[in-house]
Amino acid sequence: MKAYWVSLADLPPQGADFVIEDAAVWNSLVEEFQLGCRLPRIPKAEMHVLPVEGGVLVSGRLEGALVLPCSRCAEDATVPFEEGFEHFVALPSEKEDVEEQEHEQEAHLRILAGGMPELDLAGLCGEEFILALPVRALCSPDCKGLCPVCGINRNEASCSCAGEADPRLAVLHDLKIQS
């Protein structure tokens, strides 16, 4: 994934704002993790990076849209997303602790020679992007899906097998619930 490194030593005490709208960042994320979606427009991440005691606080907002296969009919479904996030990144406390803490470091933090910390904002946004992916994408809330028998898209046409039940559930057909 394409990185977007920011030097934390150069941050002013009030923090700094960053925007990531680079198509290469988002497209490399989709390709690297084989997310099975398309981006109809480039997502936008707006972040504020604030130095705090012991680390930095990254707060921001991620917005965009994805084109995913519908969970019911497999047609394209455009799903907009808008997510807010906050992420605290702890920094090593002293220069001599850097080697001990390397194994505990955030995946998006690196310490350069001389103890200069850098943070990969694109990596943090990538994590938030993956968390924003919907569990189920629907082309419309009333999508009828595919017929389980013949496979026809019930949104486009009807079939004669639509009323047939799964033979494995036939034993439940005569089940009556008494109140």
C-alpha positions as CSV (number, residue, x, y, z in Angstrom):
1,M,0.0,0.0,0.0
2,K,1.2,3.5,-0.8
3,A,2.4,5.3,2.4
4,Y,1.9,8.9,3.4
5,W,4.6,9.5,6.1
6,V,4.3,12.6,8.3
7,S,7.1,13.7,10.6
8,L,5.7,14.0,14.2
9,A,8.6,16.1,15.3
10,D,7.5,18.8,13.0
11,L,4.0,19.0,14.3
12,P,3.0,22.3,16.0
13,P,1.6,22.1,19.6
14,Q,-1.9,22.8,18.3
15,G,-1.6,19.9,15.7
16,A,-2.0,20.0,12.0
17,D,-4.7,19.1,9.4
18,F,-4.1,16.6,6.6
19,V,-6.3,15.5,3.6
20,I,-5.7,12.3,1.6
21,E,-7.5,12.2,-1.7
22,D,-4.7,10.5,-3.7
23,A,-6.2,7.8,-6.0
24,A,-3.1,5.8,-5.8
25,V,-3.5,5.3,-2.0
26,W,-7.1,4.0,-2.3
27,N,-6.6,1.9,-5.4
28,S,-3.5,0.2,-4.0
29,L,-5.5,-0.6,-0.9
30,V,-8.2,-2.2,-2.9
31,E,-5.7,-4.2,-5.0
32,E,-3.4,-5.3,-2.1
33,F,-6.2,-6.6,0.0
34,Q,-8.3,-7.9,-2.9
35,L,-11.4,-6.2,-1.6
36,G,-13.6,-7.1,-4.5
37,C,-15.0,-3.6,-4.9
38,R,-14.6,-0.6,-7.2
39,L,-14.3,3.1,-6.3
40,P,-16.8,5.2,-8.4
41,R,-15.1,8.3,-6.9
42,I,-11.9,8.7,-4.9
43,P,-12.5,8.5,-1.1
44,K,-11.5,11.5,1.0
45,A,-9.9,11.4,4.4
46,E,-9.7,14.5,6.5
47,M,-7.6,14.2,9.7
48,H,-6.3,16.3,12.5
49,V,-3.1,15.1,14.1
50,L,-2.6,16.4,17.6
51,P,0.5,15.8,19.8
52,V,-0.6,14.7,23.3
53,E,1.3,13.3,26.2
54,G,2.8,9.9,25.3
55,G,1.9,10.0,21.6
56,V,-0.4,11.6,19.1
57,L,-4.2,11.6,18.6
58,V,-5.4,11.3,15.0
59,S,-9.1,12.2,14.6
60,G,-10.8,12.5,11.3
61,R,-13.5,11.6,8.9
62,L,-13.5,9.2,5.9
63,E,-16.1,9.5,3.1
64,G,-16.6,8.0,-0.2
65,A,-18.5,5.3,-2.1
66,L,-17.9,1.7,-3.1
67,V,-19.4,-0.5,-5.8
68,L,-19.8,-4.0,-4.5
69,P,-21.9,-7.0,-5.6
70,C,-25.3,-7.1,-4.0
71,S,-25.6,-9.8,-1.3
72,R,-28.9,-11.0,-2.7
73,C,-28.8,-10.7,-6.5
74,A,-25.0,-10.1,-7.3
75,E,-25.7,-7.0,-9.3
76,D,-23.6,-3.9,-8.7
77,A,-24.6,-2.0,-5.6
78,T,-23.2,1.5,-4.9
79,V,-22.8,1.9,-1.2
80,P,-21.8,5.4,0.2
81,F,-19.9,5.6,3.5
82,E,-19.0,8.3,5.9
83,E,-17.2,7.3,9.1
84,G,-15.6,9.3,11.9
85,F,-12.6,7.9,13.7
86,E,-10.1,8.6,16.5
87,H,-6.8,6.7,16.8
88,F,-4.2,7.2,19.5
89,V,-0.6,6.3,18.6
90,A,1.8,5.8,21.5
91,L,5.4,6.9,21.0
92,P,8.4,5.3,22.7
93,S,9.2,7.1,25.9
94,E,13.0,7.4,25.6
95,K,15.6,6.9,23.0
96,E,17.1,3.9,24.8
97,D,13.7,2.3,24.9
98,V,13.3,2.4,21.1
99,E,14.9,-1.0,20.5
100,E,12.8,-2.6,23.3
101,Q,9.6,-1.1,22.1
102,E,10.1,-1.8,18.3
103,H,8.1,-5.1,18.6
104,E,5.3,-3.3,20.4
105,Q,5.1,-0.4,17.9
106,E,2.1,0.6,15.9
107,A,2.3,-0.8,12.4
108,H,2.1,2.7,11.0
109,L,4.8,4.3,13.1
110,R,8.5,4.2,12.4
111,I,11.4,5.8,14.3
112,L,14.1,7.2,12.1
113,A,17.8,7.5,13.0
114,G,18.1,10.1,15.8
115,G,14.8,9.1,17.3
116,M,12.6,11.1,14.8
117,P,9.1,9.5,14.7
118,E,7.0,9.3,11.5
119,L,3.4,8.2,11.1
120,D,1.9,6.7,8.0
121,L,-1.5,8.4,7.7
122,A,-2.4,6.4,4.6
123,G,-2.0,3.2,6.6
124,L,-4.3,4.5,9.4
125,C,-6.9,5.5,6.8
126,G,-6.6,2.1,5.1
127,E,-7.5,0.4,8.4
128,E,-10.5,2.8,8.8
129,F,-11.5,2.2,5.2
130,I,-11.6,-1.6,5.7
131,L,-13.6,-1.2,8.9
132,A,-16.1,1.0,7.0
133,L,-16.8,-1.8,4.5
134,P,-20.4,-2.9,4.8
135,V,-21.1,-6.5,6.0
136,R,-23.9,-6.8,3.4
137,A,-24.3,-4.6,0.3
138,L,-27.8,-4.3,-1.2
139,C,-28.6,-2.8,-4.6
140,S,-31.9,-1.7,-3.1
141,P,-33.6,-2.4,0.3
142,D,-36.4,-4.4,-1.4
143,C,-34.0,-6.5,-3.6
144,K,-35.7,-9.9,-4.2
145,G,-32.5,-11.7,-4.9
146,L,-31.9,-14.8,-7.0
147,C,-34.2,-17.8,-7.2
148,P,-32.5,-20.6,-5.3
149,V,-33.8,-23.2,-7.8
150,C,-33.2,-21.7,-11.3
151,G,-31.0,-18.7,-10.5
152,I,-33.1,-16.1,-12.3
153,N,-32.8,-12.6,-10.9
154,R,-36.2,-12.0,-9.3
155,N,-35.9,-8.2,-9.7
156,E,-36.0,-8.6,-13.5
157,A,-38.3,-11.6,-14.0
158,S,-40.4,-14.2,-12.2
159,C,-40.1,-17.9,-12.6
160,S,-42.5,-20.9,-12.0
161,C,-40.3,-22.4,-9.4
162,A,-40.4,-19.4,-7.0
163,G,-42.9,-21.2,-4.7
164,E,-41.0,-24.4,-4.3
165,A,-39.4,-25.0,-0.9
166,D,-36.1,-26.5,-0.2
167,P,-36.6,-30.3,0.2
168,R,-34.4,-30.4,3.2
169,L,-37.0,-28.2,5.0
170,A,-40.0,-30.4,4.0
171,V,-40.2,-32.0,7.4
172,L,-41.0,-28.5,8.9
173,H,-43.9,-28.0,6.5
174,D,-46.4,-29.7,8.8
175,L,-45.1,-28.1,12.0
176,K,-47.7,-26.3,14.0
177,I,-47.0,-24.1,16.9
178,Q,-49.6,-24.2,19.7
179,S,-50.0,-21.0,21.7
